[in-house]
Amino acid sequence: MSKSFSKKNPYVAALIQLLGTLLILWFAPNDAVALGVLLVFWFVTFRPITRFEGALFAAASVVMAGAQILTPVPTIFYFTQETLGNIPLYETVMWGFYVLFVFRLVGTRFTWAAWWKYVLAVGSLLGAFVLCAGSQQSILPALLVAVALIVALFHTKSDWQYITVFVVLCVAIEVVGTARGLWVYPGVATSVHVGGLLPVWMFLYWAGAGLLLLRILPPLLHRVR
């Protein structure tokens, strides 16, 4: 892929990136191989990658990998291969890919909003998991409230575009991951679910977490060129 192709043809590049990522996750024999192949594939298909984009990828990866390691929720979700704490090696960079993928498609770089909006938004999402992640039944209403609050605070056209792309990405990744047995939602049948595989709360989680990452990280990294 030429160095300018991914930016001149963002939708075609996005389709290639998504399909390639899904195939790698499906066929990789273990998490270490998946990590290595994914990084090479993304480097080739995303280039040229600016310093800002590289920093955005790294920051999102660190934040979300750290969050998953520090706040395990095995009663509602767990990976079947746990190499680094409670996550597989490839999961350390997956959210970097998600954020960069969505940012490339939408492209809006937000500036800072009022500080209290971030406190409420992040607090509501964290609170949902810390206080209500004991079962599939309790996490759904908690995330409904959290994401409703996030949308009430951040609801520009670009916010909705980010949410939409994250949900579409969620469907693709989650269907492949659960079908391949890379992760499990125990007790999913007891919750509101899609096809007996995906709990509805997962779509809310992706929408809320994804939007907050793209609301918070770009302003923090604005000096990176």
NUPA-899191 format. One record per residue (C-alpha): residue number from 1; x, y, z. Coordinates in nm, 4 decimals, decimal comma. Layout:
% residues N
<site resi="NUM" px="X" py="Y" pz="Z"/>
...
//
This chain:
% residues 225
<site resi="1" px="0,0000" py="0,0000" pz="0,0000"/>
<site resi="2" px="0,1516" py="0,3337" pz="-0,1060"/>
<site resi="3" px="0,2398" py="0,5887" pz="0,1564"/>
<site resi="4" px="-0,0455" py="0,8207" pz="0,0583"/>
<site resi="5" px="-0,3119" py="0,5602" pz="-0,0228"/>
<site resi="6" px="-0,4584" py="0,5372" pz="0,3277"/>
<site resi="7" px="-0,5249" py="0,9110" pz="0,3418"/>
<site resi="8" px="-0,6330" py="0,9585" pz="-0,0196"/>
<site resi="9" px="-0,8730" py="0,6635" pz="0,0005"/>
<site resi="10" px="-0,9759" py="0,6506" pz="0,3688"/>
<site resi="11" px="-1,2844" py="0,4309" pz="0,3236"/>
<site resi="12" px="-1,1092" py="0,1715" pz="0,1105"/>
<site resi="13" px="-0,8145" py="0,1747" pz="0,3499"/>
<site resi="14" px="-1,0504" py="0,1349" pz="0,6456"/>
<site resi="15" px="-1,2153" py="-0,1679" pz="0,4856"/>
<site resi="16" px="-0,8752" py="-0,3272" pz="0,4223"/>
<site resi="17" px="-0,7612" py="-0,2501" pz="0,7779"/>
<site resi="18" px="-1,0749" py="-0,3935" pz="0,9345"/>
<site resi="19" px="-1,0905" py="-0,7098" pz="0,7228"/>
<site resi="20" px="-0,7191" py="-0,7718" pz="0,7704"/>
<site resi="21" px="-0,7471" py="-0,7262" pz="1,1462"/>
<site resi="22" px="-1,0390" py="-0,9688" pz="1,1660"/>
<site resi="23" px="-0,8529" py="-1,2304" pz="0,9621"/>
<site resi="24" px="-0,5418" py="-1,1993" pz="1,1785"/>
<site resi="25" px="-0,7440" py="-1,2382" pz="1,4982"/>
<site resi="26" px="-0,9169" py="-1,5443" pz="1,3534"/>
<site resi="27" px="-0,6149" py="-1,7279" pz="1,2147"/>
<site resi="28" px="-0,3283" py="-1,6297" pz="1,4476"/>
<site resi="29" px="-0,2184" py="-1,9408" pz="1,6421"/>
<site resi="30" px="-0,1568" py="-1,7486" pz="1,9643"/>
<site resi="31" px="-0,1660" py="-1,3994" pz="2,1126"/>
<site resi="32" px="0,2051" py="-1,3287" pz="2,0597"/>
<site resi="33" px="0,1836" py="-1,3999" pz="1,6868"/>
<site resi="34" px="-0,1360" py="-1,1956" pz="1,6643"/>
<site resi="35" px="0,0352" py="-0,8994" pz="1,8312"/>
<site resi="36" px="0,3345" py="-0,9047" pz="1,5977"/>
<site resi="37" px="0,1368" py="-0,9504" pz="1,2765"/>
<site resi="38" px="-0,1202" py="-0,6876" pz="1,3728"/>
<site resi="39" px="0,1459" py="-0,4245" pz="1,4413"/>
<site resi="40" px="0,3165" py="-0,4856" pz="1,1074"/>
<site resi="41" px="-0,0156" py="-0,4890" pz="0,9212"/>
<site resi="42" px="-0,1328" py="-0,1656" pz="1,0806"/>
<site resi="43" px="0,1989" py="0,0075" pz="1,0164"/>
<site resi="44" px="0,1756" py="-0,0779" pz="0,6478"/>
<site resi="45" px="-0,1915" py="0,0092" pz="0,6030"/>
<site resi="46" px="-0,2020" py="0,3273" pz="0,8125"/>
<site resi="47" px="0,1117" py="0,4922" pz="0,6802"/>
<site resi="48" px="0,2021" py="0,7703" pz="0,6666"/>
<site resi="49" px="0,1455" py="0,7952" pz="1,0417"/>
<site resi="50" px="0,2021" py="1,1392" pz="1,1921"/>
<site resi="51" px="0,3600" py="1,1847" pz="1,5336"/>
<site resi="52" px="0,0221" py="1,2899" pz="1,6675"/>
<site resi="53" px="-0,1410" py="0,9717" pz="1,5350"/>
<site resi="54" px="0,1385" py="0,7595" pz="1,6778"/>
<site resi="55" px="0,0974" py="0,9269" pz="2,0150"/>
<site resi="56" px="-0,2806" py="0,8815" pz="1,9963"/>
<site resi="57" px="-0,2380" py="0,5100" pz="1,9210"/>
<site resi="58" px="0,0081" py="0,4644" pz="2,2079"/>
<site resi="59" px="-0,1954" py="0,6627" pz="2,4605"/>
<site resi="60" px="-0,5216" py="0,4823" pz="2,3836"/>
<site resi="61" px="-0,3422" py="0,1465" pz="2,4040"/>
<site resi="62" px="-0,1888" py="0,2230" pz="2,7433"/>
<site resi="63" px="-0,5071" py="0,3691" pz="2,8928"/>
<site resi="64" px="-0,7376" py="0,0863" pz="2,7897"/>
<site resi="65" px="-0,4950" py="-0,2004" pz="2,8508"/>
<site resi="66" px="-0,4273" py="-0,0564" pz="3,1942"/>
<site resi="67" px="-0,7979" py="-0,0166" pz="3,2647"/>
<site resi="68" px="-0,8697" py="-0,3777" pz="3,1697"/>
<site resi="69" px="-0,5833" py="-0,5139" pz="3,3793"/>
<site resi="70" px="-0,6717" py="-0,3037" pz="3,6843"/>
<site resi="71" px="-1,0483" py="-0,3602" pz="3,6713"/>
<site resi="72" px="-1,1141" py="-0,7237" pz="3,5733"/>
<site resi="73" px="-1,4805" py="-0,8201" pz="3,5395"/>
<site resi="74" px="-1,4709" py="-1,2018" pz="3,5029"/>
<site resi="75" px="-1,8362" py="-1,2440" pz="3,5989"/>
<site resi="76" px="-1,9455" py="-1,0692" pz="3,2771"/>
<site resi="77" px="-1,6415" py="-1,0899" pz="3,0456"/>
<site resi="78" px="-1,3045" py="-1,2617" pz="3,0213"/>
<site resi="79" px="-1,0408" py="-1,3534" pz="2,7623"/>
<site resi="80" px="-0,9713" py="-1,7206" pz="2,7010"/>
<site resi="81" px="-0,5966" py="-1,6547" pz="2,6752"/>
<site resi="82" px="-0,4579" py="-1,4426" pz="2,9572"/>
<site resi="83" px="-0,0867" py="-1,3750" pz="2,9154"/>
<site resi="84" px="-0,0464" py="-1,0275" pz="3,0631"/>
<site resi="85" px="-0,2471" py="-1,0217" pz="3,3817"/>
<site resi="86" px="-0,5996" py="-1,0933" pz="3,2632"/>
<site resi="87" px="-0,5585" py="-0,9962" pz="2,8954"/>
<site resi="88" px="-0,3836" py="-1,1487" pz="2,5906"/>
<site resi="89" px="-0,0822" py="-0,9727" pz="2,4405"/>
<site resi="90" px="-0,2673" py="-0,8424" pz="2,1356"/>
<site resi="91" px="-0,5229" py="-0,6666" pz="2,3563"/>
<site resi="92" px="-0,2507" py="-0,4250" pz="2,4699"/>
<site resi="93" px="-0,2761" py="-0,2493" pz="2,1328"/>
<site resi="94" px="-0,6323" py="-0,3165" pz="2,0155"/>
<site resi="95" px="-0,7776" py="0,0063" pz="2,1509"/>
<site resi="96" px="-0,4950" py="0,1990" pz="1,9897"/>
<site resi="97" px="-0,6124" py="0,0539" pz="1,6597"/>
<site resi="98" px="-0,9787" py="0,1255" pz="1,7301"/>
<site resi="99" px="-0,9149" py="0,4893" pz="1,8181"/>
<site resi="100" px="-0,6816" py="0,5566" pz="1,5258"/>
<site resi="101" px="-0,9172" py="0,3749" pz="1,2876"/>
<site resi="102" px="-1,2169" py="0,5846" pz="1,3931"/>
<site resi="103" px="-1,0160" py="0,9078" pz="1,4090"/>
<site resi="104" px="-0,8960" py="0,8579" pz="1,0516"/>
<site resi="105" px="-1,2545" py="0,8120" pz="0,9291"/>
<site resi="106" px="-1,4149" py="1,1038" pz="1,1149"/>
<site resi="107" px="-1,1172" py="1,3334" pz="1,1552"/>
<site resi="108" px="-1,2499" py="1,5870" pz="1,4056"/>
<site resi="109" px="-0,9928" py="1,6859" pz="1,6660"/>
<site resi="110" px="-1,1824" py="1,8216" pz="1,9653"/>
<site resi="111" px="-1,0597" py="2,1031" pz="2,1893"/>
<site resi="112" px="-1,1123" py="2,1127" pz="2,5657"/>
<site resi="113" px="-1,4632" py="2,1419" pz="2,7043"/>
<site resi="114" px="-1,5451" py="2,2357" pz="3,0645"/>
<site resi="115" px="-1,3430" py="2,0214" pz="3,3062"/>
<site resi="116" px="-1,6482" py="1,9094" pz="3,5031"/>
<site resi="117" px="-1,7924" py="1,7425" pz="3,1940"/>
<site resi="118" px="-1,4951" py="1,5069" pz="3,1779"/>
<site resi="119" px="-1,5175" py="1,4314" pz="3,5495"/>
<site resi="120" px="-1,8862" py="1,3410" pz="3,5230"/>
<site resi="121" px="-1,8445" py="1,1418" pz="3,2016"/>
<site resi="122" px="-1,5431" py="0,9383" pz="3,3109"/>
<site resi="123" px="-1,6823" py="0,8936" pz="3,6608"/>
<site resi="124" px="-2,0118" py="0,7587" pz="3,5307"/>
<site resi="125" px="-1,8432" py="0,5042" pz="3,3032"/>
<site resi="126" px="-1,5983" py="0,3878" pz="3,5693"/>
<site resi="127" px="-1,8733" py="0,3785" pz="3,8284"/>
<site resi="128" px="-2,0831" py="0,1512" pz="3,6102"/>
<site resi="129" px="-1,8066" py="-0,1090" pz="3,6052"/>
<site resi="130" px="-1,6800" py="-0,0696" pz="3,9597"/>
<site resi="131" px="-2,0254" py="-0,0793" pz="4,1187"/>
<site resi="132" px="-2,2426" py="-0,2795" pz="3,8799"/>
<site resi="133" px="-2,0249" py="-0,5341" pz="3,6984"/>
<site resi="134" px="-2,1339" py="-0,8229" pz="3,9169"/>
<site resi="135" px="-2,3757" py="-0,9646" pz="3,6636"/>
<site resi="136" px="-2,5016" py="-0,9311" pz="3,3080"/>
<site resi="137" px="-2,8306" py="-0,7972" pz="3,4439"/>
<site resi="138" px="-2,6835" py="-0,5150" pz="3,6531"/>
<site resi="139" px="-2,4266" py="-0,3786" pz="3,4074"/>
<site resi="140" px="-2,6789" py="-0,2963" pz="3,1319"/>
<site resi="141" px="-2,8886" py="-0,0369" pz="3,3198"/>
<site resi="142" px="-2,5730" py="0,1117" pz="3,4717"/>
<site resi="143" px="-2,4176" py="0,1620" pz="3,1286"/>
<site resi="144" px="-2,7448" py="0,2968" pz="2,9884"/>
<site resi="145" px="-2,7340" py="0,5710" pz="3,2502"/>
<site resi="146" px="-2,3612" py="0,6345" pz="3,1998"/>
<site resi="147" px="-2,3779" py="0,6604" pz="2,8209"/>
<site resi="148" px="-2,6938" py="0,8728" pz="2,8366"/>
<site resi="149" px="-2,5030" py="1,1149" pz="3,0587"/>
<site resi="150" px="-2,2020" py="1,1125" pz="2,8258"/>
<site resi="151" px="-2,4237" py="1,1892" pz="2,5260"/>
<site resi="152" px="-2,5999" py="1,4651" pz="2,7197"/>
<site resi="153" px="-2,2590" py="1,6239" pz="2,7804"/>
<site resi="154" px="-2,1094" py="1,5643" pz="2,4345"/>
<site resi="155" px="-2,3497" py="1,5590" pz="2,1416"/>
<site resi="156" px="-2,2100" py="1,7490" pz="1,8441"/>
<site resi="157" px="-2,2391" py="1,6061" pz="1,4949"/>
<site resi="158" px="-1,8831" py="1,4736" pz="1,5232"/>
<site resi="159" px="-1,9633" py="1,3074" pz="1,8563"/>
<site resi="160" px="-2,2466" py="1,1166" pz="1,6914"/>
<site resi="161" px="-2,0225" py="1,0233" pz="1,3997"/>
<site resi="162" px="-1,7625" py="0,8840" pz="1,6394"/>
<site resi="163" px="-2,0274" py="0,6870" pz="1,8284"/>
<site resi="164" px="-2,1716" py="0,5435" pz="1,5070"/>
<site resi="165" px="-1,8363" py="0,4252" pz="1,3728"/>
<site resi="166" px="-1,7392" py="0,2768" pz="1,7095"/>
<site resi="167" px="-2,0621" py="0,0759" pz="1,7247"/>
<site resi="168" px="-2,0118" py="-0,0558" pz="1,3696"/>
<site resi="169" px="-1,6530" py="-0,1476" pz="1,4585"/>
<site resi="170" px="-1,7795" py="-0,3116" pz="1,7773"/>
<site resi="171" px="-2,0144" py="-0,5387" pz="1,5833"/>
<site resi="172" px="-1,7375" py="-0,6608" pz="1,3525"/>
<site resi="173" px="-1,4766" py="-0,7189" pz="1,6239"/>
<site resi="174" px="-1,7147" py="-0,8706" pz="1,8774"/>
<site resi="175" px="-1,8779" py="-1,1130" pz="1,6333"/>
<site resi="176" px="-1,5395" py="-1,2469" pz="1,5209"/>
<site resi="177" px="-1,3888" py="-1,2528" pz="1,8694"/>
<site resi="178" px="-1,6757" py="-1,4392" pz="2,0320"/>
<site resi="179" px="-1,7252" py="-1,6789" pz="1,7397"/>
<site resi="180" px="-1,3533" py="-1,7625" pz="1,7436"/>
<site resi="181" px="-1,3603" py="-1,8119" pz="2,1191"/>
<site resi="182" px="-1,1086" py="-1,5376" pz="2,1940"/>
<site resi="183" px="-1,3280" py="-1,4048" pz="2,4734"/>
<site resi="184" px="-1,6439" py="-1,5061" pz="2,6564"/>
<site resi="185" px="-1,9466" py="-1,3326" pz="2,8076"/>
<site resi="186" px="-2,0543" py="-1,5730" pz="3,0840"/>
<site resi="187" px="-2,4259" py="-1,5689" pz="3,1470"/>
<site resi="188" px="-2,4997" py="-1,3723" pz="2,8310"/>
<site resi="189" px="-2,8238" py="-1,5662" pz="2,7820"/>
<site resi="190" px="-2,9586" py="-1,4145" pz="3,1044"/>
<site resi="191" px="-2,9137" py="-1,0602" pz="2,9737"/>
<site resi="192" px="-3,0473" py="-0,8628" pz="2,6793"/>
<site resi="193" px="-2,8360" py="-0,9995" pz="2,3965"/>
<site resi="194" px="-2,7948" py="-1,0286" pz="2,0198"/>
<site resi="195" px="-2,7867" py="-1,3768" pz="1,8706"/>
<site resi="196" px="-2,6999" py="-1,5397" pz="2,2002"/>
<site resi="197" px="-2,3413" py="-1,4146" pz="2,1669"/>
<site resi="198" px="-2,3243" py="-1,0421" pz="2,2348"/>
<site resi="199" px="-2,4747" py="-0,8613" pz="2,5327"/>
<site resi="200" px="-2,6276" py="-0,5254" pz="2,4427"/>
<site resi="201" px="-2,4247" py="-0,3519" pz="2,7128"/>
<site resi="202" px="-2,1080" py="-0,4116" pz="2,5100"/>
<site resi="203" px="-2,2292" py="-0,1730" pz="2,2383"/>
<site resi="204" px="-2,2816" py="0,0934" pz="2,5042"/>
<site resi="205" px="-1,9361" py="0,0311" pz="2,6456"/>
<site resi="206" px="-1,7690" py="0,0750" pz="2,3068"/>
<site resi="207" px="-1,9676" py="0,3899" pz="2,2326"/>
<site resi="208" px="-1,8966" py="0,5514" pz="2,5685"/>
<site resi="209" px="-1,5320" py="0,4519" pz="2,6043"/>
<site resi="210" px="-1,4498" py="0,5285" pz="2,2419"/>
<site resi="211" px="-1,6064" py="0,8734" pz="2,2480"/>
<site resi="212" px="-1,4348" py="0,9674" pz="2,5735"/>
<site resi="213" px="-1,0948" py="0,8595" pz="2,4434"/>
<site resi="214" px="-1,1376" py="1,0829" pz="2,1387"/>
<site resi="215" px="-1,2728" py="1,3657" pz="2,3509"/>
<site resi="216" px="-0,9851" py="1,3549" pz="2,6003"/>
<site resi="217" px="-0,6679" py="1,2303" pz="2,4300"/>
<site resi="218" px="-0,6404" py="1,4663" pz="2,1276"/>
<site resi="219" px="-0,6513" py="1,7830" pz="2,3423"/>
<site resi="220" px="-0,3889" py="1,6318" pz="2,5728"/>
<site resi="221" px="-0,1681" py="1,5506" pz="2,2744"/>
<site resi="222" px="-0,2253" py="1,8744" pz="2,0816"/>
<site resi="223" px="0,1398" py="1,9782" pz="2,1085"/>
<site resi="224" px="0,2558" py="1,6601" pz="1,9345"/>
<site resi="225" px="0,3146" py="1,7277" pz="1,5661"/>
//
